Amino acid sequence: MKLCIAEKPSVARDIAKVLGATTPKQGYMEGNGYCVTWTFGHLCTLKEPHDYGPQYKSWNLFLLPIIPHNFGIKLIPNKGVENQFKVIERLVAECDEVINCGDAGQEGELIQRWVLQKAKCNKPIQRLWISSLTEEAIKEGFASLKPAEDYKNLYLAGNARAIGDWLLGINATRLFTKKFGGNKAVLSIGRVQTPTLAMLVQRQKEIDAFTVEEYWELKTKYRDVIFNAAIDRLKTLERAEKGLEYLKENPFEIVSFEIKEGKEKNPRLFDLTGLQVEANRKYGYSAENTLNYIQSLYEKKHVTYPRVDTTYLSESLYPKIEGILRKMYFYQELVAPLLEAPIPKSKAVFDDTKVTDHHAIIPTEVPPSQNLSREEKLVYDLIAKRFISVFYPECKISNTLVEGKVGTIPFKTSGKQILEPGWRAVYAKEPKDESEKDKDKEEEQTIPEFTVGETGPHDPMIHQGKTSPPKPYTEATLLRAMETAGKQVEDEELRELLKNNGIGRPSTRANIIETLFKRKYIEKERKNLIATQTGIQLIDTIEDELLKSPELTGEWELKLRKIEKGEYEANHFKEELIQMVTELTEKVVYGKGKVINLEEEKTVKEKKKREPVVKKELQSWEETKCPKCKEHHLMKGKTAVGCSDFKNCGFKVSFEIFGKKISDKQLMDLVIKGKTSKLKGFTTHPESRAEGVLSMDEHFQIVLN
């Protein structure tokens, strides 16, 4: 018997269906010589300090640093986890071969390896490595299974990352909490979390220290075109007025007139960070929410694997592109021009040297159905249009640069016209946001034909302005800064090069930002991320640059990537962090102490505003435990939600109760909390009750009180 272990029940069902393992059992599916079981993400975790000795239960400054001789793993203490692990452990003992069907990434590899390690697996192991969950992709994956050994370095990198985060997180958090927390709260320090906070604090300080200054600029209008004086901004109104008088006395003269035709390159395909940036910029979605929407689209087979950091496709995908485009029924108007000729095979899209484990996020040949949420539809639309746009021609533009002078004062202006829209045609019907409108207004000034040497009257003026402080980070700009270790990079090519030593991984950055909210180190004001006083004080207290420098954290990230490629020893990485943690402990323990003041109230309110949005958007039935058997997860059918092991468990809740249609949110409250809020509109209750609270009795029957 071959044992397949997937990372989620929903993925296990897809795999089991393809393999013909259709008989449901307790915690797995069986049939056709296969057993298909699953984890719920992480079943195992690194042991906690107290697991290595009872003395570590209490936080004692002088027992730091805690450095286990050998790092151990343990099951996450949860009844459902323990029950599912027993199923896996038994199946591992009974099978002839294991097929690791975990998420095809570093974290997925770590989850599966820890479980197999805990189950004392000594059977041959193969690896299923796929980029989408369509039936075709699963079949292709099983036809070309890889030896588990091929992914050993990926596991070593994931393990080194987990150990590194443990060493720094556990020790530095205890260290700073005991030294500076004043027994009031935990001061959380993390390998990626702290340098990310440091970037936000640095920006906050720049904004707070900024002094607004007035300035004046000279402009003039000649033949209905606005020209700007090409001199430094003037610091006083008096100088500006003198300049204006001078301009009035002299005619305007054209010094040079140049038209250059150019091209605007197509946008890149999305990696996860790029998608999160665009969804935040366009729709205000948090990085975490976008990750959840794209993960759901992936599990529904509409898009390829999302946790990627490349914007390229492998060359082997080229023959499939036309088939995917033909299946994009909702975009036929945009796709039709592409299908009139062979699909271009550009190096900007297809490049094997830029693809490692996975390619960029693209649609699959499975078009979306109507039952997607609004958010999922919008995220899918971003991916679909980006995918279509990369195969369109480049956008042809005309740049006009005009230089003039009034007396001795030089002036210039520029304009841009689109000659052939090319890929821009894909986005022609989309509304533009304010920043895009302003940019277009500036760039697309219509400029007539000028002749060098021509002169004439003009209409000079003074423009008064104020200097602007640096802009606060939004989630979009923070994600970009994390990707490039704090460097402000617009150029796509350079950004691609810097990704290797950005801080965090595409899959973890959203979680890091959410952790900073949870710890009340940052808060949100509209779209802007603001460091709280607690966050600022924490960064000010940390004197060690290693802990808060994005560049140095980026270097660690580069080493983790090298471990993944087999170019660096995982043990070296561990030893470097042990040395750093030891030196940091000595410095802080024997250094000066002070207490960080915690500002609770304001950030609590802010968090309360965020919380419901996250809960409402994130919860899914397939990841919700059955309240009755507490082992299996729930499934949503056409008329009810029920246990995935309904035959044995029997748990089911209808969408219509006592004549009233119940919303997903109300059903979720009923399942998770055991009751709803007060509801009205019941029409068929046996005691004619029209309103009340729905709850579940001890037999999991629905009652109205």
C-alpha positions as CSV (number, residue, x, y, z in Angstrom):
1,M,0.0,0.0,0.0
2,K,1.2,3.5,-0.9
3,L,0.6,6.3,1.7
4,C,0.0,9.8,0.4
5,I,0.1,12.6,3.0
6,A,-1.3,16.0,2.0
7,E,-1.2,19.3,3.9
8,K,-5.0,19.8,4.1
9,P,-8.1,17.7,4.0
10,S,-9.4,19.6,0.9
11,V,-6.1,18.9,-1.0
12,A,-6.2,15.2,0.2
13,R,-9.7,14.9,-1.4
14,D,-8.5,16.2,-4.7
15,I,-5.5,13.8,-4.8
16,A,-7.7,10.8,-3.6
17,K,-10.2,11.5,-6.4
18,V,-7.5,11.4,-9.0
19,L,-5.9,8.2,-7.5
20,G,-9.2,6.4,-7.1
21,A,-9.0,6.2,-3.3
22,T,-12.6,6.9,-2.8
23,T,-13.5,5.0,0.3
24,P,-13.7,7.3,3.3
25,K,-12.1,6.1,6.5
26,Q,-11.5,7.7,9.9
27,G,-8.9,10.4,9.1
28,Y,-8.0,9.1,5.5
29,M,-9.3,7.9,2.2
30,E,-8.6,4.4,0.8
31,G,-8.7,2.6,-2.6
32,N,-6.8,1.4,-5.6
33,G,-3.7,0.5,-3.6
34,Y,-3.5,4.0,-2.0
35,C,-4.3,5.5,1.4
36,V,-4.5,9.3,1.3
37,T,-4.4,11.2,4.6
38,W,-3.6,14.7,5.7
39,T,-2.2,17.1,8.3
40,F,-3.8,20.4,9.2
41,G,-0.8,22.5,8.4
42,H,1.7,22.1,11.3
43,L,1.1,19.1,13.5
44,C,4.5,19.4,15.0
45,T,6.5,22.3,16.4
46,L,9.9,22.8,18.0
47,K,9.9,21.9,21.7
48,E,9.5,24.8,24.1
49,P,12.1,25.8,26.7
50,H,10.3,24.0,29.6
51,D,10.5,20.8,27.6
52,Y,14.2,20.9,28.0
53,G,14.1,21.4,31.7
54,P,11.6,22.6,34.4
55,Q,13.9,25.5,35.4
56,Y,12.9,27.2,32.1
57,K,9.2,27.5,33.0
58,S,9.8,30.8,34.8
59,W,11.5,33.6,32.9
60,N,14.9,34.1,34.6
61,L,17.4,36.6,33.2
62,F,20.3,34.7,34.5
63,L,19.3,31.4,32.8
64,L,19.7,33.0,29.4
65,P,20.6,32.2,26.7
66,I,18.7,28.9,26.4
67,I,20.5,26.8,23.8
68,P,19.4,23.2,23.6
69,H,22.2,20.7,22.8
70,N,19.8,19.0,20.3
71,F,16.6,20.7,19.1
72,G,13.6,18.4,19.5
73,I,10.1,18.5,18.0
74,K,6.8,17.7,19.6
75,L,3.1,17.4,18.7
76,I,1.1,20.6,19.0
77,P,-1.0,20.0,22.1
78,N,-4.5,19.7,20.6
79,K,-6.8,16.7,20.7
80,G,-7.6,16.9,17.0
81,V,-3.9,17.0,16.1
82,E,-3.1,14.1,18.4
83,N,-5.9,12.0,16.9
84,Q,-4.9,12.7,13.3
85,F,-1.2,12.0,14.1
86,K,-2.2,8.6,15.5
87,V,-3.9,7.8,12.1
88,I,-0.7,8.9,10.2
89,E,1.6,7.0,12.6
90,R,-0.4,3.8,12.1
91,L,-0.6,4.2,8.3
92,V,3.2,4.9,8.1
93,A,3.8,1.7,10.0
94,E,1.5,-0.3,7.7
95,C,2.5,1.1,4.3
96,D,5.2,0.0,1.8
97,E,6.0,3.5,0.6
98,V,5.2,7.1,1.6
99,I,4.5,9.9,-1.0
100,N,5.0,13.3,0.5
101,C,2.2,15.4,-1.0
102,G,2.8,18.5,1.2
103,D,2.6,22.0,-0.1
104,A,5.4,22.4,-2.7
105,G,7.5,24.9,-0.8
106,Q,10.0,25.2,2.1
107,E,7.3,25.4,4.8
108,G,5.4,22.5,3.3
109,E,8.5,20.4,3.2
110,L,9.2,21.1,6.9
111,I,5.6,20.3,8.0
112,Q,5.8,16.9,6.3
113,R,9.3,16.0,7.4
114,W,8.7,16.8,11.0
115,V,5.5,14.6,11.0
116,L,7.4,11.7,9.3
117,Q,10.2,12.1,11.8
118,K,7.8,12.0,14.7
119,A,6.1,8.9,13.2
120,K,9.6,7.2,13.0
121,C,9.1,6.6,9.3
122,N,11.8,4.3,7.8
123,K,9.9,3.5,4.6
124,P,11.0,4.8,1.1
125,I,9.7,8.3,0.6
126,Q,8.8,10.0,-2.8
127,R,7.9,13.6,-3.3
128,L,4.9,14.9,-5.3
129,W,5.9,18.4,-6.6
130,I,3.1,20.3,-8.4
131,S,2.3,23.9,-9.2
132,S,-1.5,23.6,-9.4
133,L,-4.2,21.3,-8.1
134,T,-6.0,20.6,-11.4
135,E,-6.6,17.0,-12.2
136,E,-4.1,17.2,-15.1
137,A,-1.4,18.7,-12.8
138,I,-1.9,16.0,-10.2
139,K,-1.8,13.2,-12.8
140,E,1.4,14.7,-14.3
141,G,2.9,15.0,-10.8
142,F,2.3,11.3,-9.9
143,A,3.7,10.3,-13.3
144,S,7.0,12.0,-12.4
145,L,7.4,11.6,-8.6
146,K,10.9,12.6,-7.3
147,P,13.0,10.9,-4.6
148,A,12.6,12.7,-1.2
149,E,16.5,13.1,-1.2
150,D,16.1,15.7,-4.0
151,Y,14.4,18.0,-1.5
152,K,16.7,17.4,1.5
153,N,18.3,20.9,1.3
154,L,14.9,22.5,1.1
155,Y,14.1,20.8,4.4
156,L,17.5,21.7,6.0
157,A,16.8,25.4,5.1
158,G,13.3,25.3,6.6
159,N,14.7,23.6,9.7
160,A,17.5,26.1,10.0
161,R,15.0,29.0,9.6
162,A,12.8,27.5,12.4
163,I,15.7,26.9,14.7
164,G,17.1,30.4,14.0
165,D,13.7,32.0,14.7
166,W,13.5,30.0,18.0
167,L,17.0,30.9,19.2
168,L,16.5,34.6,18.6
169,G,12.8,34.9,19.3
170,I,12.8,32.9,22.6
171,N,16.0,34.4,24.0
172,A,15.7,38.0,22.9
173,T,12.0,38.1,23.9
174,R,12.8,36.8,27.4
175,L,15.9,39.0,27.6
176,F,14.2,42.3,26.7
177,T,11.0,41.5,28.6
178,K,12.8,40.9,31.9
179,K,15.2,43.8,31.4
180,F,12.9,46.4,30.1
181,G,9.3,45.2,30.4
182,G,8.8,46.2,34.0
183,N,6.7,43.1,34.6
184,K,3.9,44.7,32.6
185,A,4.0,43.0,29.3
186,V,5.9,40.8,26.9
187,L,8.3,42.6,24.6
188,S,8.4,40.5,21.5
189,I,11.6,40.3,19.4
190,G,11.9,38.4,16.2
191,R,14.5,37.7,13.4
192,V,12.3,39.4,10.8
193,Q,9.7,41.1,12.9
194,T,12.2,43.5,14.6
195,P,14.0,44.9,11.5
196,T,10.5,45.4,9.9
197,L,9.4,47.4,12.9
198,A,12.7,49.3,12.8
199,M,11.9,50.4,9.2
200,L,8.5,51.7,10.3
201,V,10.0,53.4,13.3
202,Q,12.7,55.1,11.2
203,R,10.1,56.4,8.8
204,Q,7.9,57.6,11.7
205,K,10.8,59.5,13.1
206,E,11.6,61.1,9.8
207,I,7.9,62.2,9.5
208,D,7.8,63.5,13.1
209,A,11.1,65.4,12.7
210,F,10.1,66.9,9.3
211,T,9.6,70.7,9.2
212,V,7.3,72.0,6.5
213,E,8.9,74.8,4.5
214,E,7.3,77.1,2.0
215,Y,8.9,77.6,-1.4
216,W,8.2,79.5,-4.6
217,E,8.7,78.5,-8.2
218,L,8.6,80.5,-11.4
219,K,6.4,79.2,-14.3
220,T,5.2,80.7,-17.5
221,K,2.6,79.9,-20.2
222,Y,3.7,80.1,-23.8
223,R,1.4,79.0,-26.6
224,D,-0.9,77.3,-24.1
225,V,1.9,75.2,-22.7
226,I,3.1,75.5,-19.1
227,F,6.9,75.7,-18.7
228,N,8.7,75.4,-15.4
229,A,11.9,77.4,-14.5
230,A,14.8,75.0,-14.4
231,I,16.4,76.6,-11.4
232,D,16.4,75.8,-7.6
233,R,13.3,76.5,-5.7
234,L,13.2,80.0,-4.3
235,K,13.1,80.3,-0.5
236,T,11.4,83.8,-0.2
237,L,8.5,85.5,-1.9
238,E,10.6,88.6,-2.3
239,R,13.0,86.7,-4.6
240,A,10.1,85.1,-6.5
241,E,8.5,88.6,-7.1
242,K,11.8,90.0,-8.4
243,G,12.1,87.0,-10.7
244,L,8.5,87.6,-11.9
245,E,9.3,91.3,-12.8
246,Y,12.4,90.1,-14.8
247,L,10.3,87.6,-16.7
248,K,7.7,90.2,-17.6
249,E,10.4,92.4,-19.2
250,N,11.7,89.7,-21.5
251,P,10.2,87.5,-24.3
252,F,10.1,83.7,-24.3
253,E,12.5,81.9,-26.6
254,I,12.5,78.2,-27.7
255,V,16.1,76.8,-27.2
256,S,15.5,73.1,-28.1
257,F,12.6,70.9,-29.2
258,E,13.0,67.1,-29.3
259,I,10.6,64.2,-29.9
260,K,11.7,60.7,-29.0
261,E,9.7,57.6,-29.6
262,G,10.0,54.9,-27.0
263,K,8.4,51.8,-25.5
264,E,6.9,51.0,-22.2
265,K,7.7,47.5,-21.2
266,N,4.9,45.1,-20.3
267,P,4.3,44.7,-16.5
268,R,5.8,41.5,-15.0
269,L,3.7,38.5,-14.0
270,F,2.9,38.4,-10.3
271,D,4.9,36.8,-7.6
272,L,3.1,36.7,-4.2
273,T,4.6,40.0,-3.0
274,G,3.7,41.8,-6.2
275,L,0.1,40.5,-6.0
276,Q,-0.2,41.6,-2.3
277,V,1.2,45.1,-3.3
278,E,-1.3,45.5,-6.1
279,A,-4.3,44.3,-4.1
280,N,-3.4,46.7,-1.3
281,R,-2.8,49.6,-3.6
282,K,-6.0,49.0,-5.6
283,Y,-8.4,47.5,-3.1
284,G,-6.9,48.2,0.3
285,Y,-6.6,44.4,1.1
286,S,-4.1,43.5,3.8
287,A,-1.2,41.2,2.8
288,E,-2.7,38.5,5.0
289,N,-6.1,38.7,3.5
290,T,-4.7,38.7,-0.1
291,L,-2.7,35.5,0.8
292,N,-5.9,33.9,2.1
293,Y,-7.9,34.8,-1.1
294,I,-5.1,33.5,-3.4
295,Q,-4.7,30.4,-1.3
296,S,-8.5,29.7,-1.7
297,L,-8.3,30.3,-5.5
298,Y,-5.4,27.8,-5.6
299,E,-7.3,25.2,-3.7
300,K,-10.3,25.8,-6.0
301,K,-7.9,25.0,-8.9
302,H,-8.3,28.4,-10.6
303,V,-4.7,29.6,-10.2
304,T,-1.2,28.1,-9.8
305,Y,0.8,27.8,-6.5
306,P,0.8,31.2,-4.8
307,R,3.8,31.3,-2.4
308,V,6.3,32.2,-5.0
309,D,9.0,34.8,-5.4
310,T,9.6,34.8,-9.2
311,T,7.9,36.7,-11.9
312,Y,8.9,34.3,-14.7
313,L,7.6,31.1,-16.2
314,S,9.5,28.0,-17.1
315,E,10.0,27.4,-20.8
316,S,8.3,24.0,-20.6
317,L,5.0,25.9,-19.9
318,Y,5.0,27.6,-23.2
319,P,3.0,24.9,-25.1
320,K,0.2,25.2,-22.5
321,I,-0.3,29.0,-22.6
322,E,-2.6,29.0,-25.7
323,G,-4.9,26.4,-24.0
324,I,-5.1,28.4,-20.8
325,L,-6.0,31.6,-22.8
326,R,-8.7,29.8,-24.7
327,K,-10.3,28.7,-21.4
328,M,-10.4,32.2,-20.1
329,Y,-14.1,32.7,-21.2
330,F,-14.7,35.8,-19.2
331,Y,-11.8,37.6,-21.0
332,Q,-12.5,36.6,-24.6
333,E,-12.5,40.2,-25.8
334,L,-9.0,40.7,-24.5
335,V,-7.8,37.2,-25.4
336,A,-9.1,37.1,-29.0
337,P,-6.3,39.4,-30.5
338,L,-3.7,37.1,-28.9
339,L,-5.1,34.0,-30.5
340,E,-4.9,35.4,-34.1
341,A,-1.1,34.7,-34.2
342,P,1.4,32.4,-32.3
343,I,1.8,33.4,-28.7
344,P,5.1,35.3,-28.4
345,K,7.9,33.5,-26.4
346,S,9.7,36.4,-24.7
347,K,12.7,36.1,-22.4
348,A,10.9,38.6,-20.1
349,V,8.2,36.0,-19.5
350,F,9.9,32.5,-20.1
351,D,13.3,32.1,-18.5
352,D,14.4,28.8,-16.8
353,T,17.3,30.5,-15.1
354,K,14.9,32.7,-13.1
355,V,12.6,29.9,-12.0
356,T,13.5,27.6,-9.1
357,D,10.8,25.5,-7.4
358,H,7.8,27.3,-8.9
359,H,6.9,29.7,-11.6
360,A,5.0,33.0,-11.3
361,I,1.3,33.0,-10.4
362,I,-1.0,32.5,-13.4
363,P,-4.5,31.2,-14.1
364,T,-5.0,27.5,-14.7
365,E,-7.2,26.0,-17.5
366,V,-10.1,25.8,-14.9
367,P,-12.1,29.0,-15.2
368,P,-13.7,30.5,-12.1
369,S,-17.2,29.6,-11.2
370,Q,-19.9,32.0,-9.9
371,N,-19.5,30.9,-6.3
372,L,-16.3,32.9,-5.6
373,S,-16.5,35.7,-3.1
374,R,-16.2,39.3,-4.3
375,E,-12.7,39.5,-3.0
376,E,-11.6,36.3,-4.7
377,K,-13.1,37.5,-8.0
378,L,-11.2,40.8,-7.8
379,V,-7.9,39.0,-6.9
380,Y,-8.4,36.5,-9.8
381,D,-9.1,39.5,-12.1
382,L,-5.7,41.0,-11.2
383,I,-3.9,37.7,-12.0
384,A,-5.9,37.1,-15.2
385,K,-5.4,40.6,-16.7
386,R,-1.7,40.6,-15.8
387,F,-1.3,37.2,-17.4
388,I,-3.0,38.4,-20.6
389,S,-1.1,41.7,-20.7
390,V,2.4,40.1,-20.8
391,F,1.6,38.6,-24.2
392,Y,0.4,41.9,-25.7
393,P,2.9,44.1,-27.7
394,E,4.8,46.8,-25.8
395,C,3.2,50.2,-25.4
396,K,4.6,52.7,-27.9
397,I,5.0,56.2,-26.7
398,S,6.2,59.6,-27.8
399,N,8.2,61.7,-25.3
400,T,8.5,65.4,-26.1
401,L,11.1,67.5,-24.3
402,V,11.1,71.3,-24.9
403,E,13.6,73.8,-23.5
404,G,13.2,77.5,-23.5
405,K,14.5,80.7,-21.8
406,V,13.4,84.1,-20.7
407,G,16.4,86.3,-20.6
408,T,19.0,84.2,-18.7
409,I,16.4,82.0,-16.9
410,P,16.1,78.5,-18.4
411,F,12.7,76.8,-18.7
412,K,11.6,73.3,-19.7
413,T,8.5,71.2,-20.1
414,S,7.8,67.7,-21.3
415,G,4.8,65.7,-22.5
416,K,4.0,62.1,-23.3
417,Q,1.6,60.7,-25.8
418,I,0.6,57.1,-26.3
419,L,1.0,56.2,-30.0
420,E,0.0,52.5,-29.8
421,P,-1.5,51.3,-26.5
422,G,-0.2,47.7,-26.7
423,W,-0.5,46.1,-23.3
424,R,-2.3,49.1,-21.9
425,A,-5.4,48.1,-23.9
426,V,-5.9,45.4,-21.3
427,Y,-6.4,48.0,-18.6
428,A,-8.2,50.7,-20.8
429,K,-11.6,50.3,-19.1
430,E,-10.3,50.3,-15.5
431,P,-10.8,53.4,-13.4
432,K,-7.6,55.2,-12.4
433,D,-6.8,56.2,-8.8
434,E,-5.9,59.7,-7.9
435,S,-2.1,59.3,-8.1
436,E,-2.3,57.8,-11.6
437,K,-4.6,60.6,-12.7
438,D,-2.2,63.3,-11.4
439,K,0.8,61.5,-13.1
440,D,-1.1,61.2,-16.4
441,K,-2.1,64.9,-16.2
442,E,1.5,65.9,-15.7
443,E,2.9,63.6,-18.4
444,E,0.3,63.9,-21.1
445,Q,0.3,67.6,-21.7
446,T,-0.4,68.1,-25.4
447,I,2.6,69.9,-26.9
448,P,2.4,71.6,-30.3
449,E,5.2,71.8,-32.8
450,F,7.8,74.3,-31.7
451,T,10.7,75.8,-33.8
452,V,14.1,76.4,-32.3
453,G,14.7,80.1,-32.1
454,E,11.1,81.2,-32.1
455,T,10.2,83.9,-29.6
456,G,7.0,85.5,-28.4
457,P,5.0,86.9,-25.6
458,H,4.3,84.7,-22.6
459,D,2.3,84.8,-19.3
460,P,4.7,84.4,-16.3
461,M,3.4,83.4,-12.8
462,I,4.5,82.4,-9.3
463,H,3.6,79.0,-7.9
464,Q,3.7,78.7,-4.1
465,G,4.2,75.3,-2.6
466,K,5.1,73.5,0.6
467,T,7.7,70.8,1.1
468,S,6.1,67.4,1.9
469,P,7.3,65.0,4.6
470,P,8.2,61.4,3.7
471,K,5.1,59.3,3.1
472,P,4.2,56.8,5.8
473,Y,4.4,53.2,4.8
474,T,1.3,51.4,3.6
475,E,1.2,47.6,3.5
476,A,2.1,47.8,-0.2
477,T,5.2,50.0,0.2
478,L,6.3,48.0,3.4
479,L,6.1,44.7,1.5
480,R,8.3,46.2,-1.2
481,A,10.7,47.5,1.4
482,M,10.9,44.0,3.0
483,E,11.5,42.5,-0.4
484,T,14.5,44.7,-1.0
485,A,15.8,45.0,2.6
486,G,14.7,48.6,3.0
487,K,16.1,49.9,-0.3
488,Q,13.7,52.1,-2.4
489,V,13.8,50.4,-5.8
490,E,11.5,51.2,-8.7
491,D,13.4,49.2,-11.4
492,E,12.0,45.7,-11.9
493,E,15.4,44.2,-12.9
494,L,17.2,45.5,-9.8
495,R,14.3,44.5,-7.6
496,E,14.6,41.0,-9.0
497,L,18.3,40.9,-8.0
498,L,17.6,42.2,-4.5
499,K,14.9,39.6,-3.7
500,N,17.6,37.0,-2.7
501,N,18.4,39.1,0.4
502,G,15.1,40.7,1.2
503,I,13.8,40.1,4.7
504,G,11.3,37.3,5.3
505,R,9.8,35.1,2.7
506,P,6.9,35.9,0.4
507,S,4.8,33.5,2.4
508,T,5.7,34.9,5.9
509,R,5.7,38.7,5.3
510,A,1.9,39.0,5.7
511,N,2.1,37.1,9.1
512,I,5.0,39.4,10.3
513,I,2.9,42.5,9.6
514,E,-0.1,41.0,11.4
515,T,2.2,40.1,14.4
516,L,3.2,43.7,14.7
517,F,-0.5,44.7,14.9
518,K,-1.2,42.0,17.4
519,R,1.8,43.1,19.6
520,K,0.4,46.7,19.3
521,Y,3.8,47.9,17.9
522,I,2.0,49.5,14.9
523,E,-1.5,50.7,14.1
524,K,-3.4,51.6,11.0
525,E,-4.6,55.1,10.1
526,R,-6.6,54.7,6.8
527,K,-4.1,52.9,4.6
528,N,-1.0,54.2,6.5
529,L,1.0,52.1,9.0
530,I,2.0,54.1,12.0
531,A,4.5,53.0,14.7
532,T,3.0,53.3,18.2
533,Q,5.0,54.7,21.2
534,T,5.6,51.2,22.4
535,G,7.0,50.2,19.0
536,I,9.2,53.3,18.9
537,Q,10.5,52.8,22.5
538,L,11.2,49.1,21.8
539,I,13.4,49.9,18.8
540,D,15.1,52.8,20.7
541,T,15.9,50.3,23.5
542,I,17.6,47.8,21.2
543,E,21.1,49.0,20.8
544,D,22.3,46.0,18.8
545,E,22.2,46.8,15.1
546,L,22.1,43.1,14.2
547,L,18.6,42.8,15.7
548,K,17.1,45.7,13.8
549,S,19.1,46.1,10.6
550,P,17.2,45.1,7.4
551,E,20.5,44.6,5.5
552,L,21.9,42.2,8.1
553,T,18.7,40.3,8.3
554,G,18.7,40.2,4.5
555,E,22.2,38.6,4.7
556,W,20.8,35.8,7.0
557,E,18.0,35.3,4.4
558,L,20.6,34.9,1.7
559,K,22.4,32.3,3.8
560,L,19.1,30.4,4.2
561,R,18.7,30.4,0.4
562,K,22.2,29.1,0.0
563,I,21.4,26.3,2.4
564,E,18.4,25.5,0.1
565,K,20.8,25.3,-2.8
566,G,23.4,23.2,-0.9
567,E,25.9,26.1,-1.0
568,Y,26.0,26.7,2.8
569,E,26.0,24.5,5.9
570,A,22.9,24.6,8.0
571,N,25.0,24.1,11.1
572,H,27.1,27.2,10.3
573,F,24.0,29.3,10.3
574,K,22.9,27.8,13.7
575,E,26.4,28.4,15.2
576,E,26.4,32.1,14.0
577,L,23.0,32.7,15.6
578,I,24.1,31.0,18.9
579,Q,27.2,33.2,19.0
580,M,25.1,36.3,18.3
581,V,22.4,35.4,20.9
582,T,25.2,34.7,23.5
583,E,26.9,38.1,22.9
584,L,23.6,39.9,22.9
585,T,22.6,38.3,26.2
586,E,25.8,39.4,27.9
587,K,25.5,43.0,26.6
588,V,21.9,43.4,27.7
589,V,22.1,41.6,31.1
590,Y,25.0,43.8,32.2
591,G,23.8,46.9,30.5
592,K,21.6,49.8,31.9
593,G,18.0,49.0,32.5
594,K,14.9,51.2,31.8
595,V,11.2,50.5,31.6
596,I,9.3,50.8,28.4
597,N,5.9,52.5,28.8
598,L,3.1,50.6,27.1
599,E,0.3,52.6,25.4
600,E,-2.6,50.1,25.4
601,E,-5.8,51.9,24.9
602,K,-5.5,53.5,21.5
603,T,-4.0,50.5,19.8
604,V,-6.6,48.2,21.4
605,K,-9.3,50.3,19.8
606,E,-7.5,50.2,16.4
607,K,-7.1,46.4,16.6
608,K,-10.8,46.0,17.4
609,K,-11.6,47.8,14.2
610,R,-9.4,45.4,12.2
611,E,-10.3,42.2,13.9
612,P,-13.9,41.6,12.5
613,V,-12.7,42.3,9.0
614,V,-10.0,39.6,9.2
615,K,-12.3,37.1,10.9
616,K,-15.1,37.7,8.4
617,E,-12.9,37.3,5.4
618,L,-10.6,34.5,6.5
619,Q,-12.8,31.8,7.9
620,S,-13.5,28.9,5.6
621,W,-15.7,25.8,6.2
622,E,-13.1,23.3,5.0
623,E,-10.6,24.5,7.7
624,T,-13.2,24.5,10.5
625,K,-13.3,21.5,12.8
626,C,-16.5,19.5,13.2
627,P,-17.9,20.5,16.7
628,K,-19.3,17.0,17.2
629,C,-16.5,14.5,16.4
630,K,-13.7,17.2,16.8
631,E,-11.6,15.1,14.3
632,H,-12.8,15.9,10.8
633,H,-13.4,19.2,9.1
634,L,-16.6,20.6,7.7
635,M,-17.8,20.7,4.1
636,K,-20.3,23.1,2.5
637,G,-22.9,21.4,0.4
638,K,-25.9,22.9,-1.6
639,T,-28.3,23.0,1.3
640,A,-26.2,22.5,4.5
641,V,-22.8,22.4,6.1
642,G,-21.8,19.0,7.5
643,C,-18.9,16.9,8.8
644,S,-16.7,15.5,6.0
645,D,-17.1,12.1,7.8
646,F,-20.9,12.5,7.8
647,K,-21.6,8.8,7.5
648,N,-19.9,8.1,10.8
649,C,-20.4,11.4,12.6
650,G,-23.8,12.6,11.4
651,F,-23.2,16.3,12.1
652,K,-25.1,18.6,9.8
653,V,-26.6,22.2,9.9
654,S,-29.0,23.4,7.3
655,F,-28.8,26.8,5.7
656,E,-32.5,27.3,6.5
657,I,-33.5,26.9,10.1
658,F,-37.1,27.3,11.3
659,G,-38.0,29.0,8.0
660,K,-35.2,31.6,8.1
661,K,-32.2,31.6,5.8
662,I,-29.0,31.7,7.9
663,S,-26.0,33.6,6.7
664,D,-22.5,32.1,6.6
665,K,-21.4,34.4,9.4
666,Q,-24.4,33.3,11.6
667,L,-23.7,29.6,10.8
668,M,-20.0,30.0,11.7
669,D,-21.0,31.6,15.0
670,L,-23.3,28.7,15.7
671,V,-20.6,26.1,14.9
672,I,-17.6,27.8,16.6
673,K,-19.3,29.6,19.5
674,G,-22.2,27.3,19.9
675,K,-24.8,30.1,19.5
676,T,-25.7,33.1,17.3
677,S,-26.5,36.6,18.2
678,K,-30.3,37.5,18.5
679,L,-32.0,36.9,15.2
680,K,-35.5,37.7,13.8
681,G,-37.6,36.3,11.0
682,F,-38.3,32.7,12.0
683,T,-41.5,31.5,10.4
684,T,-41.9,27.7,11.1
685,H,-40.9,27.3,14.7
686,P,-43.2,24.7,16.4
687,E,-43.9,27.1,19.3
688,S,-44.3,30.0,16.8
689,R,-41.3,31.9,18.0
690,A,-40.3,34.6,15.6
691,E,-37.0,35.7,17.2
692,G,-34.3,34.5,19.6
693,V,-30.8,33.0,19.8
694,L,-30.0,29.8,17.9
695,S,-27.8,27.4,19.9
696,M,-26.7,23.7,19.9
697,D,-27.8,21.4,22.7
698,E,-25.6,18.6,24.0
699,H,-26.8,16.3,21.2
700,F,-25.8,18.9,18.6
701,Q,-29.5,19.6,17.7
702,I,-30.4,23.3,16.9
703,V,-32.7,25.0,19.4
704,L,-34.2,28.5,19.5
705,N,-34.2,30.3,22.9
